[in-house]
Amino acid sequence: MVFARITNFLFPSGPSEKTNVSEHGEPFAIADSAWPREEETVMDATTTDIEAARPPYLHAMLAGGFGGTTGDMLMHSLDTVKTRQQGDPHMPPKYTSMGNTYYTIWRQEGVRRGLYGGVTPAFLGSFSGTVIFFGTYEWSKRLMIDAGVLPWVSYLSAGFIADLAASPLYVPSEVLKTRLQLQGRYNNPFFSSGYNYRSTFHAIRVISKTEGVSALFHGYRATLWRDIPFSGLQFAFYEQERKLAKASIGSRDIGLPLEIFTGATAGGMAGVITCPLDVVKTRLQTQVDPDLRPTATTASPSAHSSTASSETRRGAVSASSEPSHISASTQHAVQKTAHRAISTSSPSTTLKSHEVVTLDTASTIEGLRIIYRTEGFAGWFRGVGPRAVWTSVQSGTMLVLYQTFLRWFESHPLVQDEDV
């Protein structure tokens, strides 16, 4: 009897023969209608997966906050590389390959103010945003599944709704983070971005005073255009991959390798697909506002003139001439002699002094068209390498830690009510 049970456990294909073994070791046949069919087994597994133990909302929110923040902090330096490549106002761009950009920033500007510039607003926005995101995601997903909505539609829609709910918290931090990442160190002699903030709180004061509080929400629509599809796709991919993994293994616990794989591939695929939207968002949040350029337009040409005359033909360059292809030394001189007042984004922002594409529109679709016309298909996927790596590692880290913290909270519950 014991041997028969072990055999049935190790070789589940045995039931397909419609036979079983009695307690006395004698085989006997089972009627075809009495044996569960394969499609019924799959349906039961799907139902069990959907109706699996639902964590309390507080557990989901805290687990998501810890996991998301850890992933963001771990990959912040690579996000800086991506931002420099996408928001570089120079043509041709200074930063090209991912490895070269990472090494250049580290060697010239260091880790704290270079690769980890903007980490303070990133941390604050990440934790608060992911707490709200995971709470809203779990609530909306359960509501739709209980209403009979298809699971994959529920996952996709819940991602949309959750990101929209969290956006008022993380968009201002995204503006601050992007500016500080593009700026790098204070008085940066190696890269001229147009920004020069001493700290996060100095940036808030300057932006609020010179541009208004609404400037902290510049690029809001473009950010939603990027993040809502990303979140929806990420969690639709993730939930479907986990369901397949559970069905393949036959257990709710799919193991660490598959946890990492499902989280990383879900984020990576969503990141690559939404890269064009990320490019538009970054451009809108790092363009120069022409309304704040009067001082800069008077100082910048003279700086170009004095630098050029000192190098080649003193006095031969007119201060009113339009600069075209500017050398690195000239850019360095411009930065040291003229501080340009700048903004992040608006429908009429320009970058004429840098001669890069101008997104004179508030429409994300029109921004995509402008970039395609001026830079081609490659312009849509500028910085796709670091973005793919960043979203893969960040997503894998966040979702693995999310599941890990959920298991820990299950053993050490903060609340008992399932619907809390």
C-alpha positions, 0 to 999 in steps of 0.5 A, a space after each residue: 500500500 505504501 509503495 503504491 502511494 509513493 509510485 502514484 506520487 512520483 509518477 502522476 501520469 499513472 492515472 491516465 491509464 485509468 487504473 489504480 491499486 487497491 489496499 491489497 495490491 490488486 489493480 482495478 479499473 476506474 470508470 472514465 467519468 470518475 477520473 478528473 479530466 486534464 482540462 478540469 484539473 487546469 481549471 481547478 488550478 486556475 481557480 485556486 490561483 485566483 482565489 489564493 490567500 489574499 494578504 491584508 491591504 496593509 501587508 501588501 502596501 508595506 511589502 510593496 513599499 519596502 520592495 519598490 524602494 529597495 529596487 529603486 535605490 539599488 538601480 538609481 545610478 543606472 537610472 542616472 545614466 539613462 537620464 543623461 543619455 536621454 536628456 543630454 542637450 548637446 548635439 552630438 550628445 556627450 554620452 553614448 554607450 551605457 558603459 562609457 556613460 557610467 564610467 565617465 560620470 563616476 570618474 568625473 563627478 563621483 558617486 554621491 553627486 554624480 551617479 546618485 544625484 537626485 537620490 533624496 527625492 527618488 527615495 521619498 517619491 518611491 516609498 510613498 508612491 509604491 505604498 499607494 500603488 500596491 494598496 490600490 492595485 490589490 484593491 482594484 484587482 480583487 474587485 474586478 476578479 470578484 466581479 467576473 472580469 477576466 484575470 489578465 484584464 483585471 491585472 492590466 486594468 489594476 496596474 493602470 488604476 494603481 499608477 494613476 492613484 500614485 501619480 500625484 505623489 511621485 510626479 513632483 519627485 520625478 521632476 526633482 530627481 530628473 533635474 538633479 540627475 541631469 545636473 550632477 554635482 553643483 557647479 559641474 565643470 564637466 557637463 552643462 545641463 542648465 541646472 545648478 541646484 545645491 540640494 533637493 530643498 534648494 531646488 524646491 525653493 528655486 523652482 517654487 519662487 521662479 517658476 511656481 509650484 505648478 512647475 513641480 508637475 511639469 510633464 505630468 501628462 507625459 509621465 502618465 503616458 509612460 508610467 500607466 502603460 508600463 505598470 499595466 504591462 508589467 503586472 499583466 506580464 508578471 501575474 500571467 508568468 507567475 500563473 504559468 510557473 505555479 501551474 508548471 510546478 504545482 505549488 504556490 511557492 515557485 522558488 527564488 530563481 523563477 521569482 527573479 525570472 518572472 519579475 525581471 522579464 516582466 519589467 524588462 519587456 514593459 520597459 523596452 515597449 514604453 521606452 519611446 514614451 520615456 524619451 518624450 517624458 525626459 525631454 519635456 522635463 529637461 527642456 529650457 523655458 524661453 521665458 526665463 532666457 533673457 539674461 542667458 541670451 545676453 551673456 551666452 553669445 559673449 561667452 562664446 565670442 571670448 572663448 573662440 577669440 582666445 583660442 583661434 582669432 581674437 576679436 574675429 567672432 561677433 557677439 551676436 552670431 548664433 553658435 552652431 557646433 560648440 566645442 567642449 572647451 567652449 561649453 566649459 567657458 559658457 558654464 563658468 561665465 554665464 548662469 542661465 535661468 532654466 525650467 523643466 518643461 512646458 509646451 513652448 520650451 526650446 533648446 536652440 542654443 544647444 541645437 537639439 530637437 525642440 518639443 514645442 507641444 504638450 502632446 506626447 503623440 506629437 512629441 513622438 512625431 517630432 523626435 521621429 522626424 528629426 532623429 528617426 526610429 533610433 531617437 525613440 529608443 535613445 537610452 533603451 539599453 540602460 532602461 531595459 537593464 534598469 527596469 529588469 533589475 528594479 522590477 525583479 528586486 521589487 517583486 521578489 522582495 514583495 513576495 518575501 515580505 508578504 511571506 514574512 508578514 504572513 508569519 508575523 501578521 500586523 493585522 488579522 482581518 483579511 479586508 483591512 
